[in-house]
Amino acid sequence: MERTEIMNKVGEIAADVLGVDVAEISEGTTFDDLDANSLDRLQLVTAMEDEFDIEIPDEKLEAIGSVSDAVEAIEAALEA
């Protein structure tokens, strides 16, 4: 799966979970920029795991602070 395709899906998921316009989301967007609290972040990761049929290790969860971080975690999980 191409990085651009992963980025687009992550953007769609974040827009849906957080109730924001997908146009507000870029690879450099942080979840703080989108006013995501810890519950929102958990919902985001769960939705991403479901969408990509992966499991992101717990030790990597705290490091996911931006869309770019999420894309990298998904790429790593897909390669595993």
C-alpha positions as CSV (number, residue, x, y, z in Angstrom):
1,M,0.0,0.0,0.0
2,E,1.3,3.4,-1.0
3,R,2.1,6.0,1.7
4,T,-0.3,8.5,0.0
5,E,-3.1,5.9,0.2
6,I,-2.4,5.3,3.9
7,M,-2.3,9.1,4.5
8,N,-5.6,9.6,2.7
9,K,-7.3,6.9,4.8
10,V,-5.8,8.2,8.0
11,G,-7.1,11.7,7.1
12,E,-10.6,10.3,6.5
13,I,-10.6,8.3,9.8
14,A,-9.4,11.4,11.7
15,A,-12.0,13.6,10.1
16,D,-14.7,11.1,10.9
17,V,-13.7,10.4,14.5
18,L,-12.9,14.0,15.4
19,G,-15.7,15.6,13.4
20,V,-13.4,17.9,11.4
21,D,-13.2,18.6,7.7
22,V,-10.7,16.3,6.0
23,A,-9.3,19.4,4.2
24,E,-8.0,20.5,7.6
25,I,-5.8,17.4,7.9
26,S,-2.4,17.0,6.3
27,E,0.6,14.8,7.1
28,G,2.0,17.5,9.4
29,T,-1.2,17.9,11.4
30,T,-0.9,16.9,15.1
31,F,-3.7,15.5,17.0
32,D,-3.3,18.4,19.4
33,D,-4.0,20.7,16.4
34,L,-7.3,18.9,16.1
35,D,-8.1,19.1,19.8
36,A,-8.0,15.3,20.3
37,N,-8.1,14.2,23.9
38,S,-6.8,10.8,25.1
39,L,-10.1,9.1,24.4
40,D,-10.2,10.5,20.9
41,R,-6.7,9.2,20.3
42,L,-7.7,5.8,21.4
43,Q,-10.7,5.8,19.1
44,L,-8.4,6.9,16.3
45,V,-5.9,4.1,16.8
46,T,-8.7,1.6,17.1
47,A,-10.3,2.8,13.9
48,M,-7.0,2.7,12.1
49,E,-6.3,-0.8,13.3
50,D,-9.7,-1.9,12.1
51,E,-9.3,-0.2,8.7
52,F,-5.9,-1.6,8.0
53,D,-6.4,-4.9,9.7
54,I,-3.3,-4.4,11.9
55,E,-2.3,-4.2,15.5
56,I,-0.2,-1.3,16.7
57,P,1.9,-2.3,19.7
58,D,1.1,-0.6,23.0
59,E,4.6,0.8,23.3
60,K,4.1,2.7,20.0
61,L,0.7,4.2,21.0
62,E,2.1,7.1,23.1
63,A,4.5,8.1,20.2
64,I,1.6,8.7,17.8
65,G,1.1,12.4,18.1
66,S,0.5,13.4,14.5
67,V,-0.9,12.1,11.3
68,S,2.7,11.4,10.1
69,D,3.4,9.4,13.2
70,A,0.2,7.4,12.6
71,V,1.2,6.7,8.9
72,E,4.6,5.5,10.0
73,A,3.1,3.2,12.7
74,I,0.7,1.8,10.1
75,E,3.5,1.3,7.6
76,A,5.6,-0.5,10.2
77,A,2.7,-2.8,11.2
78,L,1.9,-3.6,7.6
79,E,5.5,-4.6,7.0
80,A,5.7,-6.8,10.1
